Amino acid sequence: MPKMKTKSGAKKRFRFTASGKVKHGVVGKRHGMSKRGNRFLRQATGMTIVSEPDTRIIKRNFFPYER
C-alpha cells in the first residue's frame, strides 16, 4: 500500500507544539487594516492554538503520520 501524503497546504498553515497541540496564524490581517482598530491589530500578532475539535480534524485528515 502506498504512503499517505501530507497536505502541502496544511504544512504551510499549521505548526505543532511540543505537547501536540496545533498552532495557526491569527486571521484577519491580510487586507482592510484601515477598518480594524489598533487594539485588534496589536492582539492579532503571532500564532494561536487551534480548538480541540479542530485539532482532531487537522491531525486525522491533513497530517496522517504526525504524532
C-alpha positions in Angstrom: 0.0 0.0 0.0 1.5 3.4 -0.9 2.3 6.1 1.6 -0.3 8.6 2.5 0.6 12.2 1.6 0.6 15.1 4.0 -1.5 18.0 2.6 1.0 20.6 1.3 -1.3 23.5 2.1 -1.6 22.3 5.7 2.2 22.2 6.1 2.3 25.9 5.3 -0.5 26.9 7.6 -0.1 24.8 10.8 2.7 24.0 13.2 2.8 21.6 16.2 3.7 22.4 19.8 5.9 20.0 21.8 2.8 18.8 23.6 1.0 18.0 20.3 -1.3 21.0 20.1 -1.8 22.7 16.7 -0.9 26.4 16.2 -2.0 28.6 13.3 -1.6 32.3 12.4 -4.1 34.8 13.6 -6.8 35.5 11.0 -7.9 38.9 9.7 -4.6 40.7 8.9 -4.3 40.2 5.1 -6.1 43.4 4.0 -8.5 46.1 5.1 -6.4 47.2 8.0 -8.0 50.7 8.0 -11.3 49.2 9.1 -9.8 47.5 12.1 -8.9 49.1 15.4 -5.4 49.4 16.8 -6.3 47.1 19.7 -7.3 44.3 17.2 -4.1 44.7 15.2 -2.0 44.6 18.3 -3.6 41.5 19.6 -3.7 39.7 16.2 0.1 39.1 16.1 1.9 35.8 16.4 0.1 32.4 16.4 -2.8 31.0 18.4 -3.8 27.4 19.5 -6.4 25.6 17.4 -9.5 24.4 19.3 -9.6 20.8 20.4 -12.3 19.5 18.0 -10.5 21.2 15.1 -7.2 19.8 16.2 -8.5 16.2 15.9 -9.8 17.0 12.3 -6.5 18.6 11.3 -4.3 15.7 12.6 -6.5 13.0 11.2 -7.1 14.5 7.7 -4.1 16.6 6.9 -1.2 15.0 8.8 -1.6 11.2 8.7 1.8 10.4 10.2 2.1 13.3 12.7 2.1 12.3 16.4 
